[in-house]
Amino acid sequence: MCFLFSKNHCLHCTSPTEALYICTLMANDNKLAAIIAHCKEYGFIFQSSELYDGLSAVYDYGQMGVELKKNIRETWWRSMVYGNENIVGLDSAIFMHPTIWKASGHVDNFSDPMIDNKDSNKRYRADHLIEGHLAYLGVATEEIAEHPMMVAFEKLLTENNFEGIKQLIVDNNICCPISKTCNWTDVRQFNLMFSTQVGSVAEESDTIYLRPETAQGIFVNFLNVQKTARLKIPFGIAQVGKAFRNEIVARGFIFRMREFEQMEMQFFVRPGTQKYWYEHWKQVRMQWHLDLGISANKYRFHDHLKLAHYADMACDIEYDFPMGFKEVEGIHSRTDFDLKQHQEYSKKKIQYFDNDLDENGKAYGNYTPYVIETSIGLDRTIMLVLSEAYCEEDLSTADKQDSRVVLKFPPKLAPIKLAILPLMKKDGLPEIAREIMKDCIDSFHCFYEEKDSIGKRYRRMDALGTPFCVTVDHDTKTDGMVTIRHRDSMLQERIKIEDVKSIVLKAL
Ligand code: GAP
């Protein structure tokens, strides 16, 4: 999403179904509701502060979710940082000098036009309200952006004509879906950044912001990293970390949150080469998604037709979520805008000296690098992986009704890789199982369980997405073999104890 300076940012990056009626649409969507319930029941994701009736659009990751999140983060980091000799990592602080957000444009422009209904006391984003209304009237998703009402809205927004936007809403009889009235307040701009105070004495304290993106931490460390790592252009700096946005209409489970994690990479290139690198990163990032084992027809590129003024190219990678195709990652060609802004506001030179020779044999010399950004939400990727993995299977036979819920995670992302299950709690079986556990525990995450029938234990492991279970039974004592069960096919085979570790490692 190209949010800066484009006040109606979501129009560039999200489809209209994400608008006003998304909540209803999603509540109606059985798959999403089932995923949310499953995540809670099996310790993946809990509503934050649930004990106190919850905090809206903030979520906690439970014992399974934290492993899934760590595995996705690691997969990204391995591919971006360890997989590219010219990309290094960074972990910049969440709090930064407030002027950084002035320079980046967030203080003045990172805002949404909001309107309140006086009867329901509900607040809406003006663009979402109009998009939702058009969807309600039956306008097809792909036609909404070009609809005259939407075009009129965009024009008014560009002119900062908030009175005009209100009039547009009133003239078209767009009502609040809760109160069903058109009793609206004026349209106002709400900045999405959270602020707080630093300094112990109130009068001397300064307002600082919780970062709304990790990218600026990279830009302001450009020279530190380039010099200390002795990097030559083109090179990249990658970072994973929390970001905070006071999303007024935050919903869709972990799709749109107020506190979330981003995995971003800024790639610094010679001016004039940005088109090549933009195409390069589009392909590389799409391949990363496909390498998760997800089929290509679940993804598409969405090119931004209207660009933020700092960008010369931008697109989203969209995934077919249970509520339709939506942005999961943005690829943006940000020109030299950010570095130049920081140079101007900090009054410190931010340039790169390029001693490579151009086609005339002259050194390129000093310049401000251009930037290609890849920016993906970690939580949104978790939602993607869960949507892809969640599967309800009917296993009924002629004489028995049966079903299972299974999370078909790629093995490398699964929270638990191997469950080790002694058939009984006695006769020396737990001891053998513990030995297998000891052998594997340093290589991948294992889980030991001796409670319940073996059938129930298998089903629980399916629900957690564990790709392999091994069962130790009485024959193991004499033949040194165990039964390995494959999660997706449910096939079982006898293998030697000493082969367990290598089979799991091979799948990873
Ligand atoms: N630095 C560029 C930037 O922040 P963005 O499109 O605003 O661009 C990048 O955000 C990614 O961060 C999105 O593609 C999405 O995956 C994720 N993201 C953005 N806002 C989010 C939110 N409120 N909740 C969860 N993820 C979010």
Residues whose N, C-alpha, C, O or C-beta is under 5 A from the ligand:
A	BS01	GAP	M1 C2 F3 P212 E213 A215 R245 E247 I254 F255 R256 M257 F260 Q262 E327 V328 E329 G330 S375 I376 G377 R380
